[in-house]
Each structure stands twice: as C-alpha cells, then as structure tokens.
Amino acid sequence: MVLIKEDHLPPGQWRLGQILQVHPGADEVVRVVTKKCATGEVKRVINKLCLLPLSSDQTTQYRHWINKRHL
C-alpha cells in the first residue's frame, strides 16, 4: 500500500493506492509504477508515492510478489 502525494492537499488527505506493476527503465531502475486506487489504474512516478510500513510477513510476501514479476 502507498499514499499518493498530492501537492495541493495536506498529507492527511492523500489517497491510498496499491502498486500493481512496476516499469523499469532501460537501466533497470524503476521510476514509474502502475497503481490501483479508488478511481481506477494510473501510472505515477515513484517520487510521488509514500510506501506504508508493513509487517515483516507482509514485506516478505511483497518482495516475493515483486521478484515473481521479474522486477
């Protein structure tokens, strides 16, 4: 889960989203992701996202999910 930074809103009003896909560049560095939020799926640059803390079990599952998608 991530918070989606909005320059015109205070942090308490930022929306929640879920990363669905990452898009590495030619240098294999991820700078853009596809995220799911209440209004649908959109691509966003990663510097506009704030990762939310996860439990260690959730972190392990998330890393497995990322690796499985060759990211």
Contacts in CASP RR format, 6 or more apart in sequence:
PFRMAT RR
TARGET T0000
AUTHOR 0000-0000-0000
METHOD contacts of the structure
MODEL  1
MVLIKEDHLPPGQWRLGQILQVHPGADEVVRVVTKKCATGEVKRVINKLC
LLPLSSDQTTQYRHWINKRHL
1 16 0 8 1.000
1 17 0 8 1.000
1 18 0 8 1.000
1 51 0 8 1.000
1 52 0 8 1.000
1 54 0 8 1.000
2 16 0 8 1.000
2 17 0 8 1.000
2 18 0 8 1.000
2 19 0 8 1.000
2 35 0 8 1.000
2 49 0 8 1.000
2 50 0 8 1.000
2 51 0 8 1.000
2 52 0 8 1.000
3 11 0 8 1.000
3 14 0 8 1.000
3 15 0 8 1.000
3 16 0 8 1.000
3 17 0 8 1.000
3 49 0 8 1.000
3 50 0 8 1.000
3 52 0 8 1.000
4 14 0 8 1.000
4 15 0 8 1.000
4 16 0 8 1.000
4 17 0 8 1.000
4 35 0 8 1.000
4 37 0 8 1.000
4 44 0 8 1.000
4 48 0 8 1.000
4 49 0 8 1.000
4 50 0 8 1.000
5 11 0 8 1.000
5 14 0 8 1.000
5 48 0 8 1.000
5 49 0 8 1.000
5 50 0 8 1.000
6 13 0 8 1.000
6 14 0 8 1.000
6 15 0 8 1.000
14 50 0 8 1.000
15 37 0 8 1.000
15 38 0 8 1.000
16 37 0 8 1.000
17 35 0 8 1.000
17 36 0 8 1.000
17 37 0 8 1.000
18 35 0 8 1.000
18 36 0 8 1.000
18 37 0 8 1.000
19 33 0 8 1.000
19 34 0 8 1.000
19 35 0 8 1.000
19 36 0 8 1.000
19 49 0 8 1.000
20 33 0 8 1.000
20 34 0 8 1.000
20 35 0 8 1.000
20 36 0 8 1.000
20 41 0 8 1.000
21 33 0 8 1.000
21 34 0 8 1.000
21 69 0 8 1.000
22 30 0 8 1.000
22 32 0 8 1.000
22 33 0 8 1.000
22 34 0 8 1.000
22 66 0 8 1.000
22 69 0 8 1.000
22 71 0 8 1.000
23 30 0 8 1.000
23 31 0 8 1.000
23 32 0 8 1.000
23 33 0 8 1.000
23 34 0 8 1.000
23 43 0 8 1.000
24 30 0 8 1.000
24 71 0 8 1.000
25 31 0 8 1.000
30 46 0 8 1.000
30 71 0 8 1.000
31 45 0 8 1.000
31 46 0 8 1.000
32 43 0 8 1.000
32 44 0 8 1.000
32 45 0 8 1.000
32 46 0 8 1.000
33 43 0 8 1.000
33 44 0 8 1.000
33 46 0 8 1.000
33 49 0 8 1.000
34 41 0 8 1.000
34 42 0 8 1.000
34 43 0 8 1.000
35 41 0 8 1.000
35 42 0 8 1.000
35 43 0 8 1.000
35 44 0 8 1.000
35 49 0 8 1.000
54 62 0 8 1.000
END
